[in-house]
Amino acid sequence: MLQQRTGPVRRAVDWMFRDRTTGTITIAQWPNLPLWLFGGLSVGAWLGRDSEALASRLSFAADVALTWWALDELVRGVNPWRRLLGAATLAGLVILITLRRAA
């Protein structure tokens, strides 16, 4: 009978990326509603960049959608990787919004 190898790297990968509900490795998932909204609103803001007011509103809405996604991942992520991704996205948004306000 073959022994299964469970070295420290394998255990770390399992801990970080294994979905706690299904047992599968989950690094990325098909986009959900907040990410679709973020993408669509971001494209709309880019296309509407000639109208500063419209682009600003669409960009704000895109930020809200991305914040929704990041908070959802942080709270309900299926593994530590997904939660870390949500936390990093929130941190990036805070930095981006702070830089926008400073400009």
C-alpha positions as CSV (number, residue, x, y, z in Angstrom):
1,M,0.0,0.0,0.0
2,L,1.3,3.5,-0.9
3,Q,1.6,6.0,1.8
4,Q,0.2,9.5,1.2
5,R,2.8,12.2,1.5
6,T,1.8,15.0,3.8
7,G,4.8,17.3,4.0
8,P,4.7,20.8,5.3
9,V,4.2,22.4,1.9
10,R,1.3,20.1,1.1
11,R,-0.3,20.8,4.4
12,A,0.2,24.6,3.9
13,V,-1.3,24.4,0.4
14,D,-4.3,22.4,1.7
15,W,-4.9,24.8,4.5
16,M,-4.6,27.9,2.3
17,F,-6.5,26.8,-0.8
18,R,-8.8,23.9,0.1
19,D,-12.6,24.8,0.1
20,R,-13.8,24.0,3.6
21,T,-17.3,22.9,2.3
22,T,-16.4,20.8,-0.7
23,G,-12.8,19.8,-0.1
24,T,-11.6,20.9,-3.5
25,I,-8.8,23.4,-4.2
26,T,-10.3,26.8,-4.9
27,I,-8.1,29.6,-6.0
28,A,-10.5,31.5,-8.2
29,Q,-14.2,31.2,-8.9
30,W,-16.6,32.3,-11.7
31,P,-17.5,36.0,-11.1
32,N,-20.6,36.6,-9.0
33,L,-23.0,39.6,-9.1
34,P,-20.8,42.1,-7.3
35,L,-17.9,41.4,-9.7
36,W,-20.1,41.6,-12.8
37,L,-21.4,44.9,-11.5
38,F,-17.9,46.2,-10.8
39,G,-16.7,45.2,-14.3
40,G,-19.7,46.7,-16.0
41,L,-19.7,49.9,-14.0
42,S,-15.9,50.3,-14.5
43,V,-16.3,50.0,-18.3
44,G,-19.2,52.5,-18.1
45,A,-17.0,54.9,-16.2
46,W,-14.3,54.6,-18.7
47,L,-16.6,55.0,-21.7
48,G,-18.3,58.0,-20.0
49,R,-15.0,59.7,-19.1
50,D,-15.9,62.7,-21.3
51,S,-18.7,63.5,-18.8
52,E,-16.9,64.0,-15.5
53,A,-20.1,63.8,-13.4
54,L,-21.3,60.6,-15.0
55,A,-17.8,59.0,-14.8
56,S,-17.5,59.9,-11.2
57,R,-20.9,58.4,-10.3
58,L,-20.2,55.2,-12.2
59,S,-16.7,55.0,-10.6
60,F,-18.3,55.4,-7.2
61,A,-20.8,52.7,-7.9
62,A,-18.0,50.4,-9.1
63,D,-16.1,51.0,-5.9
64,V,-19.3,50.1,-3.9
65,A,-19.7,46.9,-5.9
66,L,-16.0,45.9,-5.4
67,T,-16.3,46.7,-1.6
68,W,-19.4,44.4,-1.5
69,W,-17.5,41.6,-3.1
70,A,-14.4,42.1,-0.9
71,L,-16.4,42.2,2.3
72,D,-18.3,39.1,1.2
73,E,-15.0,37.2,0.6
74,L,-13.6,38.4,3.9
75,V,-16.5,37.2,5.8
76,R,-17.7,34.2,3.9
77,G,-14.6,33.1,1.8
78,V,-14.4,29.4,1.4
79,N,-10.7,29.2,2.4
80,P,-8.0,31.5,3.9
81,W,-6.8,32.5,0.4
82,R,-10.2,33.9,-0.5
83,R,-10.5,35.8,2.8
84,L,-7.0,37.2,2.2
85,L,-8.0,38.2,-1.3
86,G,-11.0,40.1,0.2
87,A,-8.8,41.8,2.8
88,A,-6.2,42.8,0.3
89,T,-8.9,44.2,-2.0
90,L,-10.4,46.3,0.8
91,A,-6.9,47.6,1.7
92,G,-6.3,48.5,-1.9
93,L,-9.6,50.3,-2.2
94,V,-8.9,52.3,0.9
95,I,-5.5,53.3,-0.5
96,L,-7.0,54.2,-3.9
97,I,-9.8,56.2,-2.4
98,T,-7.4,58.1,-0.2
99,L,-5.2,58.9,-3.1
100,R,-8.1,60.1,-5.2
101,R,-9.2,62.4,-2.4
102,A,-5.7,63.8,-2.0
103,A,-5.4,64.6,-5.7
